[in-house]
Amino acid sequence: MTSFDVIAIGGGHNGLVAAATLAKAGRKVVVLEAASAVGGAARTEEFAPGFRVSAVAHLLNRLHPDVVKTLELEKHGLQFARTDFLPSVALSTGGPALVLYGAYGEVLTGASSAEQSAWKELRAQLLRYAGILKPFLSRRPPDLAGMSFKETAALGQAALSLKKLGKEDMRDFLRVLLMNVADLLDEQLADDRLKGLLAFDATLGSHLGPRSPTSLLGLYYRLAGEAGGAAGAQLLPRGGMGAVVTAIRAAAEKAGVTIRTSISVAKIIVENGRAAGVALDNSEVLRARTIVSAINPATTLLDLVGPREIDTGFLRKVKNIRMKGDAAKLHLALDRPPQFTGADAADHKGRLVIAPSPDHVERAFNPSKYGEFSPEPVMEITLPSLADPSLAPSGACVLSAVVQYAPYQLKDGWNAGKPKLLKAIMAQLESYAPGIGKTVQHSELLTPVDIEARYRIPGGHWHHGELQADQMLISRPVSGWSGYDTPLDGLFLAGAGSHPGGGVSGAPGLNAARRIIAMKG
Ligand SMILES: Cc1cc2nc3c(=O)[nH]c(=O)nc-3n(C[C@H](O)[C@H](O)[C@H](O)COP(=O)(O)OP(=O)(O)OC[C@H]3O[C@@H](n4cnc5c(N)ncnc54)[C@H](O)[C@@H]3O)c2cc1C
């Protein structure tokens, strides 16, 4: 039987990044994936005959440059040009759309000249402030109790970049850091369409409305990411998100990683307080010195390790991780491309956002607090087959949309609620793209409960755990254990539930692998 140094649980993109990085550092690694294909929520799948789509995540806006470099993803087929950057189109039923072109609105059109100047200033400020948080994405959060020299130096560097902002900016950074996004937008902008778009982006993937305290942090997280070398840029990978995973998989296999699919880990074997191997659902047992779990932290610790092996204080923290998703995914197979009011042909290839004002986003959020959804959901729409005709039959069109807020625990249950949400979404789409309903050949709506079941993501949560102030940085996944280690020697975490969080970034996987390498694991 082949023996391995490292067993990676979960072949999502983070599991593959961790495995590839460890293999490149000389470890013999096996990845165990429960589904029949790797990629997790970053797969491309056929949802109707001849129609393929990015099954959950559809926009690439934070694949970490260190991941691209370390795994030489460009050599493995991942290449993007500046011309691929997508515009963000703030749709409106009553007139032309407002459009942010380039990397997060280098150019703004459809707004007054006063609004354009205000946006230029705000954009620069947001990018400057997000830039302070950026270095934290690619390293372990500082261990405040026992900081190493390297960690102290890194923290010092962050303090230095804060100082470099200048006195006024530094004060303002600290003033706004924990603000709600709606208040900041009201301070600086006037156009509801622009404010609605930014409020949507700040709250996407989280259980927050634009008026919830700290909601601005979501926008910083978004802008600390980059694509194609530009902060805030977004791309639609050709072939869907699965193409990104194909490149990561190729890098992993080139480095010698063994990948096994359709094999689920049922248990992590613990011997003398140390993770020693895994038991699979087919009763097979594999042993290794290091186990890296790139699935949800709570599943790893509560289900695979089990409460008997874990100290009660730690157990309580893990049980308290909030991770009830609010984002649903809609896929439509359309006879022909839809026509959104006020958007030109080029805009249709971009990201079309229905979030007409921060108040509208807030009103869409409010019912989710009580297990209900709004009759007017907010959403981010892409039509990926316009730029990549391989995704749909000739002349037809794929629509992919992320819809909020669809609470995981719907009061009436999702069996009854799903057709009602679909109806509400279609009504909303119809008012922005009249006639779209008549062109639908097939629809697929994935609620957080569907995402949980199909992709094994507890709560169907975007980040495998809320990414809010109390579950970020040194508190992610739980306070005291933010650096990929766990109380069990030999067991590490590497998925979106770890620092810095979710999105197709590969950062948790890379950081975890670096930690294991530093520990000589
Ligand atoms: C509706 C929605 C839309 C999103 N849109 C975007 C977007 O446009 N852009 C973006 O960047 N991000 C987006 N995200 C977030 C992004 O999809 C995730 O944060 C990211 O895919 C997480 O990657 P991961 O590798 O950490 O985990 P996952 O992708 O969840 O992978 C984990 C893998 O582990 C496997 N697994 C689980 N349990 C076991 C087990 N016991 N044994 C073996 N294998 C197991 C699973 O099958 C899965 O393949 C979205 C999320 C949602 C919910």
The ligand as a Gaussian input file, in Angstrom:
#p B3LYP/6-31G(d) Opt

LIG

0 1
 C      -24.099000      31.228000      -3.744000
 C      -22.604000      31.447000      -3.665000
 C      -21.962000      32.179000      -4.656000
 C      -20.590000      32.398000      -4.617000
 N      -20.011000      33.148000      -5.594000
 C      -18.685000      33.399000      -5.552000
 C      -18.054000      34.129000      -6.597000
 O      -18.683000      34.542000      -7.571000
 N      -16.704000      34.339000      -6.496000
 C      -15.971000      33.864000      -5.451000
 O      -14.749000      34.098000      -5.415000
 N      -16.546000      33.137000      -4.463000
 C      -17.874000      32.884000      -4.486000
 N      -18.448000      32.115000      -3.512000
 C      -17.601000      31.582000      -2.424000
 C      -16.768000      30.385000      -2.865000
 O      -17.542000      29.514000      -3.661000
 C      -16.230000      29.593000      -1.659000
 O      -15.779000      30.444000      -0.633000
 C      -15.076000      28.680000      -2.076000
 O      -15.442000      27.909000      -3.192000
 C      -14.648000      27.766000      -0.928000
 O      -13.610000      26.914000      -1.387000
 P      -13.001000      25.763000      -0.461000
 O      -12.025000      25.012000      -1.283000
 O      -12.521000      26.331000       0.819000
 O      -14.249000      24.840000      -0.082000
 P      -15.263000      24.023000      -1.011000
 O      -15.325000      24.612000      -2.350000
 O      -16.531000      23.923000      -0.236000
 O      -14.600000      22.598000      -1.132000
 C      -14.621000      21.653000      -0.088000
 C      -14.583000      20.271000      -0.698000
 O      -14.522000      19.296000       0.336000
 C      -15.322000      18.180000      -0.037000
 N      -15.699000      17.463000       1.192000
 C      -16.533000      17.878000       2.169000
 N      -16.608000      16.947000       3.144000
 C      -15.784000      15.930000       2.783000
 C      -15.413000      14.695000       3.379000
 N      -15.905000      14.294000       4.578000
 N      -14.538000      13.880000       2.713000
 C      -14.023000      14.258000       1.523000
 N      -14.332000      15.421000       0.908000
 C      -15.204000      16.244000       1.536000
 C      -16.504000      18.800000      -0.759000
 O      -17.143000      17.860000      -1.582000
 C      -15.822000      19.932000      -1.537000
 O      -15.397000      19.505000      -2.803000
 C      -19.825000      31.857000      -3.547000
 C      -20.449000      31.081000      -2.568000
 C      -21.822000      30.871000      -2.612000
 C      -22.480000      30.019000      -1.554000

